[in-house]
Amino acid sequence: MRIDIITIFPDFFQSPLQTGLLGKALNRQIAQVNLVNPRDFTHDKHRRVDDEPYGGGAGMVMKPEPVFAAIESLPVCAPREIILLSPQGETVNQPLLWKLASSYEQLVIVCGNYEGIDERITHIVTREVSLGDFVLTGGEIPALAIVNGVVRLLPGTVGKKESLKAESFEGGLLDYPQYTRPAVFRGWEVPPILRSGDHKAIARWRRQKQIERTRQRRPDLWEKIKLYIDPKDNSS
């Protein structure tokens, strides 16, 4: 997969793209990430990418010309999605990450800054997304989150495919509790069932804990999926 990030702060991505599983995946060319700076497509000595908003108001707005030029400079690897990171976009969730990872050869991610990008950018983008109902200084953090979330779903990034299936939000449920050695730490004991060796009983326990956690911690998720839960699993 090819991922192009349109950003006026390319240095922001240098360390994260070289770290952990993401860095290993990019090094093995499971995906390719390219950083494109709209300032490189300006024609004034100050490399200006923003201007005052029409109609007045606080702050500055990113100009359309450099952003359009940056996007149009890219090769097209179809199918591709051009994503604008925007508070007005759909909220990122696991099904969306799976769709992006499995349905496209190229993702172009546009990072807004200041008061946003000139509204005419919507004529070239194909999807607007948001991390949630809060405001950040720019689109770089959401862009990195999307890259991380998508690349880890690509074949070869995560060693065991089973670990992807049992995570939070897979199947709509939160993850079950995880434990490792020692068996007792400061008086807190690992549930005996996890040390029983009874894999069927462990699977049932984990499923019940997923349901319990989702009901207690994310009632909004539970309302969406409770009709699809086997009554035998929802015995807690």
C-alpha positions in Angstrom: 0.0 0.0 0.0 1.1 3.5 -0.8 0.3 6.3 1.8 0.9 9.9 0.9 0.6 12.5 3.7 0.1 16.1 2.8 1.5 18.1 5.7 3.4 21.4 6.3 5.1 19.7 9.2 6.8 16.6 7.7 9.4 16.5 10.5 6.6 15.5 12.9 6.4 12.0 11.4 10.1 11.2 11.2 10.5 9.3 14.6 7.1 7.6 14.7 7.5 6.2 11.2 10.8 4.6 12.3 9.6 3.1 15.6 8.1 -0.2 16.7 5.9 -2.4 14.5 5.1 0.5 12.2 8.8 1.2 11.6 9.5 -2.5 10.9 6.5 -2.8 8.5 7.7 0.2 6.5 11.3 -1.1 6.5 10.0 -4.4 5.1 8.0 -2.4 2.5 4.6 -3.8 3.6 3.6 -0.2 3.1 5.3 3.0 1.7 4.7 6.4 3.4 5.6 9.6 1.5 5.5 13.0 3.1 4.6 15.9 0.8 4.9 19.5 1.9 2.5 22.0 0.3 5.1 24.7 0.8 7.1 23.1 -2.0 4.3 24.1 -4.4 4.2 27.8 -3.5 5.6 30.5 -5.7 6.5 33.3 -3.3 9.7 33.8 -1.4 8.0 33.2 1.9 6.5 29.9 0.8 3.2 31.0 2.2 0.4 28.4 2.5 -2.2 30.5 4.5 -4.1 33.7 4.2 -6.8 35.7 6.0 -10.4 34.3 5.8 -13.0 35.9 3.6 -15.7 37.5 5.7 -13.3 38.2 8.6 -12.7 36.2 11.7 -9.8 34.9 13.9 -6.9 33.0 12.6 -5.7 32.0 9.1 -7.0 29.6 6.5 -4.8 27.3 4.4 -4.9 28.3 0.7 -6.2 25.8 -1.8 -3.6 26.2 -4.5 -0.6 24.6 -2.7 -2.7 21.7 -1.3 -4.3 20.9 -4.7 -0.9 21.1 -6.4 0.6 18.7 -3.8 -2.2 16.2 -4.3 -2.1 16.5 -8.1 1.7 15.9 -8.1 1.2 12.4 -6.8 1.1 9.3 -9.0 -2.3 7.6 -8.9 -2.5 4.0 -7.6 -6.1 2.9 -8.0 -8.2 2.4 -6.1 -7.3 5.3 -3.9 -8.9 7.4 -1.2 -8.1 11.0 -0.6 -8.8 11.7 3.1 -9.3 15.1 4.7 -8.8 15.2 8.5 -11.6 17.4 9.7 -13.8 17.8 12.8 -16.7 17.6 10.5 -15.8 14.1 9.2 -17.0 10.7 10.2 -15.5 9.3 13.3 -12.6 6.8 12.9 -13.4 3.3 14.1 -12.1 -0.2 13.6 -14.4 -1.1 10.7 -13.3 2.0 8.8 -9.6 1.1 9.4 -10.3 -2.4 8.0 -12.0 -0.8 5.0 -9.1 1.5 4.3 -6.6 -1.4 4.8 -8.4 -3.9 2.5 -10.1 -1.8 -0.2 -7.4 0.7 -1.4 -4.0 0.6 -2.9 -3.3 4.2 -2.0 -4.3 6.6 0.8 -3.7 10.3 0.4 -4.1 11.9 3.9 -4.5 15.7 4.0 -3.5 17.4 7.2 -5.2 20.7 7.9 -3.8 23.4 10.2 -4.7 26.9 11.5 -8.5 27.4 11.1 -8.6 24.7 8.4 -8.3 24.5 4.7 -10.3 26.5 2.1 -13.6 24.7 1.7 -12.9 24.1 -2.0 -10.7 21.2 -0.9 -13.9 19.2 -0.7 -14.0 19.0 -4.5 -10.9 16.8 -4.5 -11.1 14.8 -1.3 -13.2 11.6 -1.3 -13.7 11.2 2.5 -13.5 13.3 5.6 -12.6 11.7 8.9 -12.2 12.8 12.5 -10.7 11.1 15.6 -13.6 12.4 17.8 -15.3 15.4 19.2 -12.3 17.3 20.3 -9.9 19.8 18.7 -6.1 19.4 18.1 -3.6 21.9 16.7 -3.5 20.2 13.3 -4.1 17.0 11.4 -0.7 15.4 12.0 -1.7 13.5 15.1 -4.9 12.0 13.5 -2.9 11.2 10.3 -0.3 9.3 12.3 -3.1 7.4 14.1 -4.7 6.4 10.8 -1.4 5.3 9.4 -0.7 3.2 12.4 -4.2 1.7 12.6 -4.2 0.8 8.9 -0.6 -0.5 8.5 -0.9 -2.9 11.4 -3.9 -4.5 9.7 -1.9 -5.2 6.5 -0.7 -8.8 6.1 2.8 -9.3 7.6 2.8 -6.4 10.1 1.5 -8.4 13.1 3.0 -11.8 13.5 -0.1 -13.7 14.7 -3.3 -13.0 12.8 -5.2 -14.3 15.8 -4.1 -11.3 17.9 -5.9 -9.0 15.5 -9.2 -10.9 15.9 -9.3 -10.7 19.7 -8.6 -7.0 20.2 -10.9 -4.2 21.4 -13.5 -3.2 18.9 -13.1 -6.3 16.8 -16.6 -7.7 16.7 -17.8 -4.6 18.5 -16.7 -5.6 21.9 -13.9 -4.3 24.2 -10.9 -6.6 24.8 -10.8 -9.0 27.8 -8.4 -8.6 30.7 -4.8 -9.7 30.0 -2.4 -11.1 32.6 1.2 -12.4 32.7 3.7 -13.6 35.3 4.0 -13.5 38.2 0.8 -15.3 39.2 0.5 -13.1 42.4 1.6 -9.5 42.5 1.1 -7.4 45.7 -1.7 -9.7 46.7 -3.5 -9.5 43.4 -3.9 -13.0 41.9 -4.3 -13.9 38.2 -7.7 -15.6 37.8 -7.2 -19.3 38.4 -9.1 -20.2 35.2 -6.4 -18.6 33.1 -3.9 -21.1 34.7 -6.2 -24.1 34.4 -5.2 -25.2 31.0 -8.8 -25.6 30.0 -8.9 -23.7 26.7 -12.6 -23.9 26.2 -13.3 -22.6 29.7 -10.7 -19.8 29.2 -12.4 -18.9 25.9 -15.8 -18.7 27.6 -14.4 -16.6 30.4 -12.8 -14.2 28.0 -15.9 -13.8 26.0 -17.9 -13.1 29.2 -15.4 -10.5 30.3 -15.6 -8.8 26.9 -19.3 -8.5 27.3 -19.1 -7.3 30.9 -16.6 -4.6 30.1 -18.5 -3.4 27.1 -21.7 -3.2 29.0 -20.1 -1.4 31.9 -17.6 0.9 30.2 -19.1 1.6 26.8 -22.9 1.4 27.0 -23.1 3.2 23.7 -21.3 0.3 22.0 -23.4 -2.3 23.9 -26.6 -0.7 22.6 -25.4 -1.2 19.0 -24.4 -4.9 19.3 -26.4 -6.4 22.1 -29.0 -7.9 19.8 -26.2 -9.8 18.0 -24.8 -11.4 21.1 -25.6 -15.1 21.7 -27.7 -15.3 24.9 -25.5 -18.1 26.1 -22.5 -15.8 26.0 -24.4 -13.0 27.8 -24.9 -15.0 31.0 -23.1 -12.7 33.3 
